[in-house]
Amino acid sequence: MTPSPTASTPLDLSDIVPFADLIRECEKKGIATKGQLTWWARYRHENGLTSSGALVEKRANPRSKRPMLFVVRPRFIDWLANGHQAAA
C-alpha cells in the first residue's frame, strides 16, 4: 500500500527550493523583503520554521560552519498563513 501524501510531506522535489530562490520570488511578488526572510531564517529554531519542516538545513560537509538552507514550499506557506511566534 502506498502512503498518501499529507500536508507535512512534500509531493515532489519541485516543492523544495533553495532559500535564495525563495527570497527572489518573495521580493518579486512583494510578499516579504530579503531582510524579513533572513531575519526569520536566522531565528528559525525559535519561530517554528525548523520544527514545522518549512526550513531544512543541510551541510554539504560535516565540518561546514554554515548549512545550506532549503524551503519546503507547502510547509512555508502553512507556517506563514497560520501565524508564527515572533522572534525575540
Secondary structure as GFF3:
##gff-version 3
##sequence-region A 1 88
A	DSSP	three_ten_helix	13	15	.	.	.	ID=ss1
A	DSSP	beta_strand	16	18	.	.	.	ID=ss2
A	DSSP	alpha_helix	19	29	.	.	.	ID=ss3
A	DSSP	alpha_helix	34	42	.	.	.	ID=ss4
A	DSSP	alpha_helix	44	47	.	.	.	ID=ss5
A	DSSP	beta_strand	55	58	.	.	.	ID=ss6
A	DSSP	beta_strand	68	72	.	.	.	ID=ss7
A	DSSP	alpha_helix	73	81	.	.	.	ID=ss8
###
